[in-house]
Amino acid sequence: MPELTIDGRKVEVAPGTNVIEAARKLAIDVPYYCYHPALTPVGSCRMCQVEILDPGKPPRVTIACRTEATNGLNVSTTGKDCVAARAATLEFLLANHPLDCPICDKAGECDLQNFTYKHGNGAGRFSEPKREKLKHELIGDHILLDQERCILCTRCVRFMGEYAKSASLVVAGRGDRNVIAIFPGEPIRSNYEGNLADICPVGALTLKEFRFKSRVWDLDSEESVCTGCDRGCSVLLDTKRNKLLRVRPRVNLQVNGHFMCDQGRFGLLDAMNPVAREELGWVKGARVAAEQAAHALATTLAAERGKWLVLLSARMTGEELLLAKAALGPLAKQLAYVPTPAVGGDEQLFTGRRAPNEKALSLLGIAALDEAAAAKALAEPATAGLLAFDAALAARLVAGAKGKRLALVDVARDFDPAQGKAPCGAELFVPGTLASEKDGTFINVGAIAQRARRAQRWPQGTVPEHALLLQIAAAGGVSVAALTLKPDLTFALLEELGQPGAMLGQLPDDGLKLAAPAAVATA
Amino acid sequence: METYLSTEFARSGPLLLDEARAKGRWKVAQKVFESMTPEQVVDEVKNAGLRGRGGAWFPTGIKWSFMPKEPLKGPSYLVINADEGEPGTFKDRQIMEKDPHLLLEGIAIGSFAIRAETAFLYIRGEYKAAHDALALAIAECERAGILGDAAMGTKKKMRIVLHRGAGAYICGEETALLNSLEGRRGEPRPKPPFPAVWGAFGRPTSVNNVETLANVPAIVERGAAWFKARGTAQAPGNLLFGISGAVEKPGCYELPLGTTARELVEKHAGGVKGGGKMRAFIPGGASTGFLPPDKLDVAMDPESLRKEGTMLGTGGIIVIPEEISVVDAARVFSRFFRHETCGQCSPCREGAAWSDQVIARFQRGEGLASDFALLEDIMRGSKQRTICVFPEAFAGPLGSAIKHFRGEFKHA
């Protein structure tokens, strides 16, 4: 393991590490634009210049991104030559930059701004006419290109070629006429386009969906998990006044690396901002308060013990599933879930299986019924009805099951109360919550448990699923004290899965890889 | 004066194979392929002290000795840099248009020395006549069995691939040339790895200039001692000096290294055109910058010119007459370099454009006293701060203009 010195402090790093990453280990910031940990370093932006100190020689200014951290290397990030070189690079980059920060979406999280404050000169000397290039051009489904703001770091070009495997961006032109461009008439078509706005260090590539939506410093960010598929990419949910405005990937080398797919990013944005959401409950055709509907559901299940088919959903949190298994197991005729087939996955992150917590369902030993088997179970004469936690599935099953009653707990979107009946025509409807509205654990396809933090508040009056389940248990005389007396439900969940010891707040940021799944009694 | 590079320059078209053979072309390569080892060739070139004529003056034998000695898993390549784009330089063109077999023989010997069976000849796109002469010469050699799977009747393979560039100055930088050859954007590669490790198509590669390789047959034939008898101790041999601009007889003159600029301009090129006065001269291509006429007695060799703060470069002298101001001349070059920077490195992309804008202001009479410090900072912020030495190139004319001719830059 090579040991080197940076600014007088020693650090040991893995062979092959570059000086930027070695400095990061010491919490020394080396600024950079073209470098990105997930892309081939090209060494062209010249922002990461540092000094190599060799005894008896003058300091040698070089770029940190392409300097391997070798044993005995002595690096200075504060020598006057490299400080001057970085300031010069910034003056060059700012020369033709439009300096339109007040109307730029990137302002506040822009590396050109930030590094200028930290490493730049106070004033620029460029007094020539600035170059004029293309502005706010839509180059794909989501990305707007502003060539004037661009500093030509080429991260985007390399990302599309190296990661997205769709070389749709190029550097066109030469010299100061260089621009990032698509091929004529060929916009970006990729499931990874959204990442361009994240990896762009300046405001050259911005998201259509976030354009002029908010200043970034007005956003509240919560760490969460993407529920678009069972990859479970680590994300940040950026909200303003309870509205989700932006979804960004969070670095998690165990799960998603640095990126996330568009299916997740924009799917989540839609899913967590439901339009025309039904916030009230329904009981036998009457629109009532959610609490009333919850009470009706709890008493119905208690009165008709052993008669209802209960189908849980892979969109519920692990804690909800654990509680559902305990509370509903003894009351249901059968407790199961319908596995989701994978459709349209890709080689990078998207699995195509839109069931973020399906792993938790199987690890908890909930029985899997395919849709035909579920229909058959519902059709049995002894089955009074279906309690479902997934409106789409419920709609399909009920359509083919005459005379069966339906109780539904889910978020109902695009709902029109004027039609006079509950979502899916359910006898009992309790409005559910979104994944972004609660704390909980999701277990991805690789058995990595990650916490999702509550980023939005649920509508006033909502009875969230865990409260509903506690109410059902109480009404049905089922004791769930074994779970509720634990430090928290996450602790109980992990204990159930054979890895006790962590509460929700104690899960590592990049998730907890569950050991070989423990044998769990089938519900 | 004995010449060995320019013997055919007076011709109107290329020397064809039959006549070339009658004049001794391919004799040395035949001997090398039949009876020499690569080490012997490398040693001879090393002992002769041959240095690269492309402008960097790196010892050719040493460059060749970096190439793998044992056959690796896969080929090594010789790449010939015929992307002669430095303004004021037209020496390689003469060789290729008039005496293509001299170059091809040098290529064969050079390939042999580095154990390459394939050579890529990357020729400047604008050099149509030179390209056609080479294409014809290569075809002649293939038909005659000089090149091919049994080159010159031996068991060795030798193939020369001709590749035309598309008119970018930067593709004369060896790693940009390699990228361009591979079909990529012509941008210099960060080094290391150097081409001897990771060159064309990821294989060990030696990139050599046309004139350099044209020197090789004579060196192998007549020996290191013969070669070292001309030129200077540190830079032996003859050089093809190109002289252009305001002189009576512009052209390409083969003379020993170390010949003074005055002898070249006044004796060989017939002095300043129309008997006029010289305002400045450029010693070795645009990037070497301007020198005042009182420096005409400088010896034209790498070491002597370095002492004057400039470089020999490609040895292409440009004479600027009294009637042209250095500001105007500097603008010609600043515009050229602004146009030709590949633009990947921020300091070069922006610095070349910015300095051009400042010079343009001086040209319009809108220069400021503070602009000198600004230009110095642009050069300081970009020289040695980029992947290749392009900033050194644009700083050549820029820096020398404000150093030697500051008085011509009128400012408010």
Interface residues (C-beta under 8 A of the other chain):
Chain A: V42 G43 S44 C45 R46 M47 Q49 V61 R66 A84 A85 A88 T89 E91 F92 L93 A95 N96 R125 F126 E128 P129 R131 I151 L152 T154 V170 V171 G173 R174 G175 D176 R177 N178
Chain B: A168 R185 P190 R338 H339 E340 T341 C342 G343 Q344 C345 S346 P347 R349 E350 G351 A352 A353 W354 Q357 V358 R361 S370 L374 D377 R380 G381 S382 Q384 R385 T386 I387
